[in-house]
């Protein structure tokens, strides 16, 4: 079980009112009508939010999204964590999959048991995928990672089976349970990440204002195009600009470069730099637990991810 407080998995009435562009008093009245009960708490549980959001005519997606980037240090895992938690707060049923052997996402969600089954156990037929799923909180599940996944690439390449389907096929058994499956990957071009891409409906590539990150983005995009062509895939690619600092020319220059080069793929929202972003995964704390200004950024890109923008 995660050490995150229950409130960190819940959205406030004020935030829900802002999303629906009505007053907190109006959202409280709407929620009481939908839920058929008096609301005394300042926040709603994910299942309660789901009922309200569905009543307002919104629909949840059913998609598998992988977050990939060749270069580290671009807030990849932080983005997975906070977009996934915020999506759950909005009532989405979320499955996190950690396929980075460093297991930072697993640690952030309070799972540190190296004996737990991980993806390599599924590939080696030692465990069924259902056995790997850990309950974190209502609407939040996790398939954790550990150092055991460090051999996953080798196992895939030595497999006599179709290694390219090693993520997609197992997920077919459980994907109907979730609105959003978020896969965190290691910063590499690998057989594992190829298998992840084949399973993905959407690939998000975080990039920060750093020339090496931009070069990594170009290499990643080229690799994704090759995979799309080789396997005849139709996933979409989205670029998420992270660690934006309005005081630095480099941030403005590289953001403009991304707009000029990849405007059609660039997400509408972007993530500002802050110490909270740096510490989010390390501390195991959601950005939505505090008053960080960056939580507004992750709120927007999460709604974009869900199709609520």
N, C-alpha and C positions, 0 to 999 in steps of 0.2 A: 504494500500500500504506500502511496506517495505521502510525503510529509507535508504536502501542500494543504493548507486549510480548506475546508469545504467552500468558504466564500470565494476562494480563488478559482473555483470551477463554476461560479454562478455570475450572472449578469445583474447589475443593479436596475431598478425600475427607471432611474434617470437615464442610464445608457440606452435602455430599450426604447424609452420615449424619444431620445435623440435620433435613434435609427429610424423610427416610424414617423418622425417629424411631428410629434404631438407633445403635449405637456405631461409631466409625471402624474398629475391628477387624472388625466384622460387615460393614460396607459394602465393605471391602477384600476380604473373603472372597467376598461376593456378586459383586462386580465381576470377580474372578479367575475365578469359575465361569462367568459369562456370557460374558466375553471370551476365556476359555480361554487365559490367559497370566498370568504373574506380574506384579504391579504394583509398581514400584519408586519411581515418582514420587508426590509428595503431592497431585497434581491429575490430573484426567482430561480428555482431549480431548472436544469436543462430541459427536462421533460415538460415542465410548465411553460417554459419559453417556446418550446416546439409547438405546443397546442395553440399558443397565441399567434405565433408567426404563420402557421398554416391557416389559421382563421383569417389572417390578413391577406391571404391569397398568394403567399410566397411558396415556392417549391424547393426542396433540397435536392442537390445534384446527387448522382451516384457515380463517382469517378475515383480513379486511382491517380494520385499525383506524386511524382518523385521530385525531390529537390536535389539537384546535382551541380557540382562545380569542381573543375579540375584543380583550382587553387584553393588552399585553405584560408581561414581568416576573413571570410566574407559574410559572416553571421548566418551560415547555412543552417546549422542545428538550432540556433536561437530562433530563426524564422520558422522552422518546422514546429518547434515547441509552442511558440506563441500564436501562430496561425491555427494550429490544431486545437489548443485550449480555448481560443476565442471562438472557433467554429462550434465547439461543444457548448460553450456558454450560449450561443445562438440557437441551441437545440439540435445541432447536427450530431449524428452518431459517428464517432471518429475512431479509427484504428491507426495508431502509430506503428510503423515498422522500422526498427533500427537495424540497418545493414552495414554500419560502420563498426569495425572491430574495436574502436576506442570506446564505444558504448556511452558516449556523452549524453545522448538523448535518454537512454535507459536510466542513467544515474540521476538526471534531472527530474525524472518521474518517480524516483525513489526505488528503482529496481537495481540491485547491485549483487545479486546472487549468481555467481559464476557457474553454479551447477544447473541452472535452469536451461531447458531446451531452447536452441536458437535455430536460425534458418539452415545452417549446415546439417543439422540433425534431420530436417525435413528432406533435404536433397539426398542424404545418405539413407533415407527410408528408416531411420531409427525412431522417428516420431511423426505423428500426424500433425498437420498444421494447427488443428484445433487444440492440441496439447501445448502449443507454444504461446497461446494467447493468455495474457495476464490482465485481470481486471484492475483498473486504477481507480476510477470513480464512475458513477453513472454517466454514460455516453462517452467514456474514454477507456479504450483498451490499448494494450501494447504487446507487440511481439519484440522482446528485448534482444540485445546483442551482447556479446562478450568476446574475449580473446579467442574463443573457440571458432568464431567466424573468420579468423585470420587465414584459415586454410580453405575458405570457401571457393576462392578462385581456382585453386589447384584441383579441388574436388570436382568442380564443374568441368574443367578442361580434360580431366581424366575419365569423366563419366562416359559410359557407352550410350546413355540416353541423350535425348535432345536437350543439351544444357541451356540453350537459348530460351526454353520455355520453363526454366526452373523457378521462376517467380510467378509467371502468369498462371500456370496450370494449378499449383496449390491454392492460389487466391480464388480461383473459380469456386472452390468449396465454401468460402466464407464471405465473399464480397457482398452478397445480398444483405448481410446484417448491417452494413455501414453505408452512410451517405458519402463519407470522405475517408479514403485510405491515403495516409501520408507516409512516404518512404524516405528516410534519411540515408544518404549514401556516403561512402568514403570519398575523399577528394582524389579521384584517380580515373583513368580510362582503363576499364577492366572488363573481364567476362561477366562479373557480377553486375556491374552497372549496365552492360549491354542487356542482360536478362531483365533488369529492372526497367529499362527503357521499353523493352518489348511489352512489358506488362502495363505500361503507363498510358493513361488517356491524355495526360498533360505533364510536361516537364518544366519546372521552374528553375531558372538559373540565377542565383543571387550574384551580384557583382558590386564591388565597392570602388571608390575613386582611387584606383591604383593602376598604373599602366600594366603591371604584370597580371592583375586580375582581368583587365580588358583583353590581354593576349590570351589568357586562359579561357575567357568567354568565347573568343573567336575559334579557338581550337575545339572547345566543347561543342559549339554549334556545328562546326564542320563534321565532327564525329557523329553527332545526332543525325545530320543529313545523310551520312553514309549508312547508318543503321536503318533509317527510315526507308531508304532506297533498297538496301539489301534484303530487308524482311517485309517490304511492301506494307508499311505501317502508316497510320494516319493521326498520330498524336499531335497535339499542339505544343508550341514552345512559347514560354513566357520569361521575360527577363525582369528581375526584381532588383532595383537599384538600392543598395544599402549603405549605411554609414555616411550619409550625406551631411556635409558640414557647410552651411551657408556662408561661413566666414572665410572659407578657403577657395581660392580660384580653381584649384585642382578638381574639387567637387563639381563646380559649375562646368568646367571644361569637359570632364569625362561624361557628365550627365548629358551635355549637349552632343557629345560624340555618339553616345548611345542612341539619342533621339534621331540623329542624322543617319546612323547606320542601321538601327533596328526598330524604327518607330512602330512598325506594325506588330512587333512582338513585346514591346515594353509595357509592363503593367502600369496602370494609371497612377497607382500609389507608389510611394517610395519611403524608405526608412531613414530617419535622421540618426546621426551618431549620438551616443550618450553612454555614460558609465553603466547605466542600468542594462543596456543591451549587452555589454561586455560581460556583466556578472550574472545575467539571467540563468544561463545553463549551469554555470559553476555553482551558484547558490541554490539551485533547485527551486527558484522562485519565479512565478509568472510575472511578467511586466504589469499585468492587470491587478496585481495585489497592492500596488502602490500608486503614486501620483505622477509617475514618469510621463513626460509629454509624448514619449515615443509610443505609448499605448494607443494613442489616437491614430498613429501611422499603421500599426498592426491591425487595429480595428478596421480601418478602411481596406487594406489589402485582403483581410479575411473576408469581408463582405464581397469584395471583388471576386475572390476565389469561389465563394458560394453562389455567385450570380445575383447577389442582393444589391448591387450598385447599378 
